[in-house]
Amino acid sequence: MTLLTGVARTASRALGGLTLDASTGLARITEAAGAAISGETIGPATLRVQVVILSDENGQPLTTPAAMTPSIDLAGQVLGTEAGIRVRLVGTRVIGEPAPARALDPRSNRLLLLDDVLGRTEFYRRHSAPVDISTAVVGAPVTVIVVRNIAGRVTGCSLGISADWVIVQAALFDRARGNTYDETVLVHELGHALNLPHHRNRQNLMSPTSSPPGQLRGTALVGWQKAILHANRHLVPGMSQ
């Protein structure tokens, strides 16, 4: 199986059997992914992102939209420079309703997936950007949800292509906390949402570890990662030029 065929299959699975204007959406995704593999210039694809900030038991927001701006900006810079993807912030919402403890302090990785399967992530789904599957799933927004604490010694978590949301800890956005402030985590989790696995190279965006303030992960991407990104259902595909 060629790499392009594999990417096309990934695109088909990511679409979940749904299409954008029948075969047109998959054709555009395959074209963009193929261009990334061959090194052609790709017109900018677009990733729509919504931010949701939860409030604690007392109704106190966990962070502010302004505090998240540097991480959002970095996501745009990294994905734009490395992969030709524009990040479009479609909204930032502060949820005044006190979030339940399960939403404020979620589990991570396989346990979060289990909670999702069992319906325990309903609060996240309720406040995520709606996806109209009757028209198109290509370009479905990714919602970044700010939580208080994530179990398992991680500061962000994504369920990959199985969910339209990712979670990140509020401490990532507090500049006064030098040992936790990390602008790379948000874009790293967006990478997972777009189907990228971890990468061994510490200079790669998908390096699994990042230790502020002195040992942050890098922000580089390699060719096959760019192809996977452009095969994802969350992107409005760019065209090869």
PyMOL commands that set and color helices and strands:
alter all, ss='L'
color gray80, all
select helices_A, chain A and resi 3-15+23-38+65-83+101-104+109-117+122-127+160-162+170-173+184-193+223-230
alter helices_A, ss='H'
color red, helices_A
select strands_A, chain A and resi 45-55+85-98+142-147+156-158+165-169+235-236
alter strands_A, ss='S'
color yellow, strands_A
deselect
rebuild
show_as cartoon
